[in-house]
Amino acid sequence: MKTADIVRCIISGILIALLVFIIQRGRGFGIFHCLSDACFSSGVLMAGAGGLLFAASKGFFDIMFYSVHSLFTVTFRRARTEDPVEYIKKRNEKRAGFLPELVTGLFFILLSVFFLILS
């Protein structure tokens, strides 16, 4: 886990939470209710992204990506350069991490529970 990835995820989570907080505050809810909703929305989005990245890191979507890649290759009449095995090996070299999004999402969900208890 790189520090830049963690900071990027935290900033993204805060921006999402801020947007939801502003929307909820305009509807007349209490401060802790708004904070709980904002943190929960941000946490679910971040944890969901982390879950999808986890599935992608284990190769769950590789064949789907290969089929879309092949479709564009055939559509634009380029020569096919690789078979599915080579394509998956190339994707394995470029796998992205999933922990920053997942941990940040879970942190925001825990914050949401804390604010829910306070409200």
ZALUM-291250 format. One record per residue: residue number from 1; y negated, z negated, x of N, C-alpha, C, O, CB in turn. Coordinates in steps of 0.001 Angstrom, whole numbers, plus 500000, padded with zeros to 6 digits. Atoms other than C-alpha are relative to their C-alpha. Glycine has a CB too. Example, Ala and Ser with C-alpha at 12.3 -4.5 7.8 and 13.67 -1.06 7.14 Angstrom:
<atoms>
<1; <501190; 500000; 500890>; <504500; 492200; 512300>; <498800; 500000; 500900>; <498819; 499335; 501936>; <499973; 498754; 499008>>;
<2; <501190; 500060; 499180>; <501060; 492860; 513670>; <498910; 499270; 499230>; <497802; 499101; 499739>; <499538; 501415; 500414>>;
</atoms>
This chain:
<atoms>
<1; <501171; 500000; 500844>; <500000; 500000; 500000>; <498766; 500000; 500889>; <498604; 499134; 501749>; <500002; 498787; 499040>>;
<2; <501243; 499924; 499249>; <496679; 501033; 501428>; <498913; 499233; 499261>; <498904; 499167; 498031>; <499579; 501470; 500223>>;
<3; <501103; 500749; 500593>; <493584; 498945; 500857>; <499119; 500909; 499150>; <498624; 500492; 498103>; <499165; 499325; 501091>>;
<4; <500833; 499067; 500764>; <491672; 502023; 499685>; <500615; 500296; 498629>; <499890; 500440; 497644>; <499808; 501309; 500786>>;
<5; <499338; 499760; 501286>; <494274; 502650; 496962>; <499818; 498819; 499053>; <499586; 498998; 497857>; <501491; 500274; 500211>>;
<6; <500164; 501192; 500831>; <494037; 499079; 495729>; <498572; 499911; 499476>; <498354; 499615; 498302>; <500359; 498729; 500796>>;
<7; <501411; 500055; 500406>; <490230; 499191; 495670>; <499718; 501074; 498947>; <499007; 500820; 497974>; <499063; 500188; 501231>>;
<8; <500183; 498916; 500979>; <490323; 502546; 493832>; <500558; 499598; 498647>; <499929; 499853; 497620>; <500678; 501295; 500485>>;
<9; <499389; 500422; 501267>; <492658; 501101; 491191>; <499204; 498890; 499332>; <499037; 498891; 498112>; <501434; 499535; 500233>>;
<10; <500787; 501092; 500573>; <490584; 497954; 490737>; <498703; 500533; 499412>; <498311; 500142; 498313>; <499701; 498928; 501063>>;
<11; <501245; 499427; 500510>; <487374; 499952; 490365>; <500260; 500801; 498726>; <499487; 500716; 497772>; <499339; 500895; 501067>>;
<12; <499652; 499242; 501203>; <489061; 502284; 487870>; <500265; 499066; 498822>; <499802; 499314; 497709>; <501229; 500882; 500259>>;
<13; <499712; 500963; 501054>; <490354; 499324; 485885>; <498754; 499318; 499476>; <498617; 499097; 498272>; <500961; 498967; 500498>>;
<14; <501241; 500645; 500422>; <486953; 497662; 485850>; <499151; 500965; 499173>; <498566; 500563; 498167>; <499205; 499501; 501225>>;
<15; <500787; 499022; 500764>; <485244; 500851; 484664>; <500567; 500217; 498598>; <499814; 500301; 497628>; <499949; 501333; 500746>>;
<16; <499367; 499850; 501319>; <487767; 501307; 481838>; <499725; 498758; 499154>; <499378; 498860; 497977>; <501538; 500233; 500143>>;
<17; <500235; 501250; 500726>; <487418; 497637; 480883>; <498544; 499888; 499561>; <498263; 499423; 498457>; <500381; 498795; 500870>>;
<18; <501421; 500052; 500351>; <483626; 497892; 480942>; <499687; 500895; 498813>; <498938; 500509; 497915>; <499143; 500406; 501194>>;
<19; <500212; 499075; 501113>; <483670; 500896; 478639>; <500535; 499417; 498686>; <499855; 499461; 497660>; <500677; 501350; 500294>>;
<20; <499416; 500595; 501211>; <485992; 499179; 476153>; <499201; 498765; 499580>; <499003; 498530; 498388>; <501490; 499623; 500238>>;
<21; <500796; 501183; 500316>; <483943; 495978; 476384>; <498713; 500380; 499272>; <498339; 499742; 498288>; <499672; 499222; 501277>>;
<22; <501251; 499559; 500639>; <480734; 497832; 475500>; <500257; 500469; 498570>; <499489; 500166; 497657>; <499342; 501135; 500819>>;
<23; <499667; 499520; 501349>; <482405; 499519; 472541>; <500324; 498822; 499072>; <499840; 498770; 497941>; <501200; 500983; 500054>>;
<24; <499613; 501142; 500827>; <483925; 496267; 471261>; <498816; 499077; 499728>; <498697; 498534; 498629>; <501124; 499219; 500673>>;
<25; <501142; 500888; 500189>; <480728; 494273; 471782>; <499051; 500552; 498937>; <498420; 499787; 498207>; <499252; 499799; 501326>>;
<26; <500838; 499362; 501010>; <478843; 496775; 469624>; <500542; 499826; 498591>; <499812; 500033; 497622>; <499858; 501463; 500305>>;
<27; <499398; 500192; 501323>; <481238; 496037; 466763>; <499875; 498568; 499506>; <500300; 498258; 498393>; <501458; 500395; 500031>>;
<28; <500271; 501354; 500456>; <480265; 492375; 466626>; <501103; 498989; 500243>; <501101; 497930; 499614>; <499709; 500032; 498578>>;
<29; <498945; 500967; 499692>; <483353; 490677; 468053>; <499472; 498954; 500980>; <498437; 499154; 501614>; <501249; 500713; 500584>>;
<30; <500358; 501046; 499050>; <483190; 487465; 470102>; <500218; 500455; 501438>; <500922; 501432; 501697>; <500807; 498738; 499723>>;
<31; <499969; 499596; 498591>; <482824; 487600; 473876>; <501417; 499975; 500575>; <501807; 500907; 501278>; <499096; 499089; 500823>>;
<32; <498651; 500076; 499454>; <486366; 486449; 474712>; <500939; 501011; 499341>; <501858; 501528; 499977>; <500550; 498592; 499830>>;
<33; <499221; 498973; 500696>; <487844; 488758; 472093>; <499751; 501364; 500649>; <500681; 502136; 500879>; <499636; 500039; 498484>>;
<34; <500352; 498729; 499346>; <485975; 491672; 473684>; <500594; 500084; 501400>; <501109; 501129; 501797>; <498475; 500164; 500070>>;
<35; <499425; 500009; 498650>; <487072; 490646; 477182>; <501514; 500185; 499962>; <502082; 500887; 500799>; <499654; 498693; 500718>>;
<36; <498552; 499848; 500139>; <490679; 490352; 476034>; <500381; 501444; 499682>; <501302; 501994; 500285>; <500528; 499068; 498907>>;
<37; <499728; 498607; 500352>; <490631; 493792; 474427>; <499737; 500940; 501170>; <500507; 501868; 501418>; <499154; 500414; 498807>>;
<38; <500370; 499142; 498880>; <488906; 495342; 477430>; <501044; 499919; 501119>; <501464; 500942; 501658>; <498612; 499610; 500535>>;
<39; <499010; 500162; 498932>; <491350; 493884; 479959>; <501363; 500545; 499582>; <502079; 501126; 500397>; <500125; 498525; 500390>>;
<40; <498711; 499495; 500456>; <494357; 494745; 477821>; <500036; 501524; 500012>; <501019; 502119; 500454>; <500304; 499482; 498600>>;
<41; <500051; 498527; 500005>; <493282; 498373; 477348>; <500092; 500544; 501420>; <500850; 501475; 501695>; <498702; 500501; 499324>>;
<42; <499980; 499568; 498612>; <492620; 498763; 481044>; <501371; 499747; 500627>; <501887; 500595; 501355>; <498908; 499281; 500798>>;
<43; <498696; 500338; 499433>; <495875; 497026; 481963>; <501108; 500911; 499522>; <501964; 501319; 500307>; <500348; 498586; 499670>>;
<44; <498960; 499110; 500538>; <498015; 499145; 479676>; <499882; 501396; 500600>; <500887; 502012; 500955>; <499907; 500077; 498463>>;
<45; <500187; 498672; 499401>; <496485; 502365; 480986>; <500434; 500018; 501464>; <501110; 500949; 501901>; <498534; 500433; 499886>>;
<46; <499648; 500045; 498578>; <496883; 501317; 484624>; <501509; 499785; 500191>; <502128; 500449; 501023>; <499211; 498880; 500708>>;
<47; <498565; 500251; 499866>; <500410; 499937; 484190>; <500807; 501212; 499524>; <501852; 501523; 500095>; <500405; 498742; 499202>>;
<48; <499326; 498780; 500454>; <501414; 503048; 482226>; <499960; 501092; 501050>; <500946; 501797; 501264>; <499368; 500506; 498716>>;
<49; <500099; 499024; 498911>; <500128; 505253; 485023>; <500928; 499613; 501145>; <501564; 500473; 501753>; <498544; 500109; 500505>>;
<50; <499087; 500469; 498964>; <502044; 503105; 487495>; <501457; 500254; 499638>; <502260; 500607; 500502>; <499786; 498525; 500252>>;
<51; <498634; 499725; 500450>; <505210; 503459; 485419>; <500353; 501480; 500114>; <501457; 501833; 500528>; <500180; 499540; 498562>>;
<52; <499756; 498559; 499855>; <504861; 507240; 485309>; <500108; 500400; 501471>; <500934; 501238; 501832>; <498880; 500803; 499321>>;
<53; <499895; 499714; 498570>; <504236; 507324; 489059>; <501310; 499491; 500577>; <501873; 500113; 501478>; <498830; 499381; 500751>>;
<54; <498694; 500498; 499565>; <507351; 505180; 489558>; <501101; 500994; 499641>; <501959; 501310; 500466>; <500294; 498627; 499364>>;
<55; <498992; 499025; 500423>; <509425; 507637; 487541>; <499899; 501274; 500829>; <500916; 501854; 501208>; <499842; 500328; 498505>>;
<56; <500185; 498790; 499191>; <507927; 510552; 489459>; <500462; 499772; 501435>; <500987; 500690; 502066>; <498526; 500437; 499985>>;
<57; <499590; 500269; 498621>; <508611; 508849; 492796>; <501515; 499978; 500144>; <502036; 500167; 501244>; <499419; 498677; 500473>>;
<58; <498532; 499988; 499963>; <512297; 508612; 491893>; <500575; 501374; 499680>; <501795; 501537; 499630>; <500555; 498976; 499022>>;
<59; <499536; 498635; 500212>; <512464; 512352; 491141>; <500286; 500354; 498557>; <500949; 501356; 498289>; <501212; 500229; 500792>>;
<60; <499703; 499783; 501411>; <512566; 512127; 487357>; <499433; 501320; 499479>; <500052; 501958; 498628>; <499456; 498853; 499179>>;
<61; <500667; 498812; 500514>; <510175; 515051; 486814>; <500157; 501224; 500905>; <499545; 502258; 500639>; <498543; 499708; 499802>>;
<62; <499930; 498916; 499014>; <511203; 517268; 489763>; <500435; 501334; 499406>; <499826; 502363; 499698>; <500945; 499619; 501102>>;
<63; <499514; 498743; 500571>; <513157; 519860; 487779>; <498974; 500596; 499041>; <498813; 501815; 498980>; <501335; 499777; 499272>>;
<64; <501048; 499502; 500896>; <510390; 520098; 485177>; <498880; 500650; 500815>; <498403; 501729; 500462>; <499434; 498847; 499122>>;
<65; <501037; 499419; 499151>; <507810; 520673; 487936>; <500464; 501303; 500628>; <499685; 502248; 500752>; <499592; 499017; 501086>>;
<66; <499466; 498767; 499422>; <510085; 523263; 489542>; <499998; 501135; 498976>; <499685; 502278; 499310>; <501423; 499769; 500529>>;
<67; <499971; 498949; 501017>; <510460; 525132; 486259>; <498598; 500528; 499699>; <498421; 501731; 499503>; <500645; 499476; 498716>>;
<68; <501376; 499549; 500211>; <506692; 525233; 485709>; <499534; 500821; 501202>; <498869; 501844; 501039>; <499054; 498791; 499766>>;
<69; <500337; 499254; 498782>; <506238; 526352; 489327>; <500643; 501390; 499968>; <499999; 502380; 500317>; <500461; 499223; 501261>>;
<70; <499308; 498714; 500093>; <508821; 529102; 488791>; <499384; 500888; 498927>; <499269; 502099; 499115>; <501482; 499786; 499707>>;
<71; <500637; 499239; 501066>; <507176; 530165; 485542>; <498716; 500666; 500492>; <498486; 501847; 500229>; <499700; 499093; 498807>>;
<72; <501228; 499409; 499469>; <503835; 530669; 487273>; <500291; 501027; 501085>; <499583; 502027; 501210>; <499089; 498914; 500549>>;
<73; <499634; 499043; 498961>; <505533; 532404; 490178>; <500421; 501331; 499378>; <500005; 502391; 499846>; <501133; 499437; 500878>>;
<74; <499544; 498779; 500662>; <507224; 534909; 487853>; <498853; 500659; 499231>; <498726; 501883; 499225>; <501171; 499690; 499048>>;
<75; <501105; 499465; 500798>; <504143; 535288; 485643>; <499009; 500785; 500861>; <498555; 501859; 500467>; <499275; 498864; 499279>>;
<76; <500980; 499334; 499148>; <501846; 536212; 488503>; <500647; 500884; 501059>; <499991; 501302; 502013>; <499121; 498975; 500667>>;
<77; <499232; 499043; 499189>; <504547; 538335; 490202>; <499919; 499736; 501492>; <499662; 500633; 502296>; <499523; 501393; 499726>>;
<78; <499871; 500350; 498590>; <504816; 536500; 493436>; <501484; 499896; 500314>; <502310; 499690; 499424>; <499249; 498663; 500337>>;
<79; <498591; 500115; 499597>; <508024; 536422; 495399>; <500404; 498525; 500011>; <499647; 497667; 500466>; <500235; 500647; 501406>>;
<80; <499491; 501364; 499949>; <510116; 533308; 494965>; <500352; 499666; 501439>; <501018; 500439; 502127>; <501234; 499822; 499070>>;
<81; <499791; 500358; 498598>; <510226; 531469; 498244>; <501001; 498872; 500188>; <501475; 498648; 501302>; <498695; 499613; 500623>>;
<82; <499113; 501149; 499821>; <512442; 528477; 497541>; <500877; 499790; 498769>; <500523; 500162; 497650>; <499183; 498734; 500288>>;
<83; <499121; 500356; 501105>; <515334; 527312; 495453>; <499716; 498543; 499607>; <498931; 497873; 500278>; <501509; 500201; 500390>>;
<84; <500308; 501363; 500461>; <515365; 523995; 493532>; <500244; 498915; 501055>; <499485; 497949; 501136>; <500821; 499688; 498780>>;
<85; <499699; 501022; 498990>; <516939; 522041; 496387>; <498886; 499930; 501043>; <498457; 498839; 501418>; <501353; 500296; 500685>>;
<86; <501089; 499973; 499026>; <514270; 523147; 498871>; <498714; 499444; 499390>; <497973; 498710; 500044>; <499770; 501433; 500509>>;
<87; <501201; 500480; 500685>; <511529; 522465; 496326>; <500012; 498475; 499890>; <498991; 497831; 500131>; <499888; 500634; 498600>>;
<88; <499888; 501454; 500134>; <512795; 518906; 495722>; <499865; 499326; 501363>; <499241; 498270; 501463>; <501346; 499617; 499346>>;
<89; <500157; 500570; 498653>; <513072; 518249; 499480>; <498538; 499992; 500417>; <498071; 499024; 501017>; <500834; 500790; 501026>>;
<90; <501418; 499932; 499664>; <509463; 519376; 499922>; <499206; 498953; 499222>; <498289; 498336; 499764>; <499449; 501404; 499714>>;
<91; <500684; 501014; 500808>; <508340; 517116; 497062>; <500311; 498589; 500491>; <499456; 497707; 500414>; <500398; 500138; 498528>>;
<92; <499635; 501321; 499483>; <510228; 514162; 498575>; <499132; 499602; 501186>; <498884; 498416; 501402>; <501469; 499980; 500405>>;
<93; <500848; 500294; 498852>; <508052; 514445; 501672>; <498600; 499560; 499583>; <497921; 498871; 500345>; <499910; 501215; 500900>>;
<94; <501361; 500277; 500448>; <504845; 514114; 499608>; <499931; 498931; 498913>; <498937; 498880; 498189>; <499368; 501264; 499496>>;
<95; <499989; 500992; 501078>; <505770; 511223; 497301>; <498839; 499027; 500123>; <498511; 498566; 501216>; <501316; 499235; 499999>>;
<96; <501104; 500961; 500051>; <502894; 508987; 496247>; <500541; 498634; 499605>; <501587; 498531; 498964>; <498899; 500463; 499002>>;
<97; <499606; 501350; 500362>; <503108; 505223; 495879>; <499600; 499675; 498570>; <498726; 500320; 497992>; <499384; 498996; 500958>>;
<98; <500267; 500380; 501389>; <503085; 503522; 492510>; <499571; 498540; 499883>; <499109; 498124; 498820>; <501235; 500244; 499143>>;
<99; <500271; 501427; 500085>; <502525; 499859; 493360>; <498539; 499641; 499715>; <498309; 498719; 498932>; <500417; 499355; 501264>>;
<100; <501375; 500418; 500316>; <498688; 499750; 493342>; <499672; 500081; 498514>; <499062; 499162; 497968>; <499020; 500849; 500770>>;
<101; <500284; 499862; 501429>; <498468; 501050; 489768>; <500771; 498981; 499181>; <500230; 498387; 498248>; <500337; 501406; 499525>>;
<102; <499163; 500923; 500769>; <501332; 498909; 488527>; <499519; 498557; 500147>; <499417; 497836; 499154>; <501461; 500112; 500446>>;
<103; <500455; 501374; 499764>; <500102; 495669; 490129>; <498634; 499769; 499354>; <498407; 498727; 498740>; <499932; 499704; 501516>>;
<104; <501320; 500135; 500615>; <496512; 496265; 489004>; <500115; 499933; 498481>; <499429; 499132; 497845>; <499094; 501170; 500411>>;
<105; <499797; 500026; 501441>; <497683; 496997; 485462>; <500545; 498667; 499521>; <500087; 498132; 498511>; <500936; 501108; 499590>>;
<106; <499438; 501294; 500383>; <499763; 493831; 485318>; <498971; 498879; 500150>; <498946; 497943; 499351>; <501238; 499689; 500845>>;
<107; <501064; 500991; 499821>; <496827; 491817; 486667>; <499028; 500026; 498818>; <498642; 498975; 498307>; <499241; 500257; 501317>>;
<108; <500920; 499896; 501139>; <494547; 493131; 483919>; <500660; 499505; 498712>; <499987; 498922; 497862>; <499527; 501456; 499824>>;
<109; <499307; 500517; 501193>; <497187; 492341; 481286>; <500036; 498473; 500020>; <499860; 497835; 498983>; <501442; 500566; 499918>>;
<110; <500033; 501464; 499891>; <497416; 488762; 482595>; <498602; 499453; 499703>; <498464; 498417; 499053>; <500450; 499559; 501404>>;
<111; <501370; 500390; 500344>; <493620; 488518; 482429>; <499776; 500058; 498496>; <499098; 499204; 497926>; <498990; 500903; 500715>>;
<112; <500132; 499850; 501443>; <493830; 489725; 478857>; <500627; 498817; 499263>; <500063; 498305; 498296>; <500646; 501308; 499543>>;
<113; <499333; 501152; 500623>; <496285; 486969; 477962>; <499153; 498748; 500194>; <499021; 497935; 499279>; <501421; 499791; 500595>>;
<114; <500871; 501158; 499726>; <493999; 484408; 479612>; <498799; 499982; 499046>; <498481; 498939; 498475>; <499509; 500027; 501472>>;
<115; <501151; 499947; 500900>; <490980; 485587; 477583>; <500427; 499845; 498538>; <499662; 499338; 497718>; <499242; 501319; 500188>>;
<116; <499504; 500176; 501364>; <493112; 485688; 474436>; <500203; 498519; 499693>; <499911; 498059; 498589>; <501318; 500774; 499800>>;
<117; <499810; 501435; 500190>; <494008; 482029; 474927>; <498660; 499300; 499822>; <498542; 498354; 499043>; <500762; 499396; 501186>>;
<118; <501335; 500617; 500111>; <490320; 481186; 475373>; <499292; 500313; 498692>; <498429; 499552; 498252>; <499134; 500452; 501143>>;
<119; <500724; 499621; 501221>; <489250; 482999; 472217>; <500475; 499266; 498762>; <499950; 499491; 497671>; <500128; 501472; 499771>>;
</atoms>
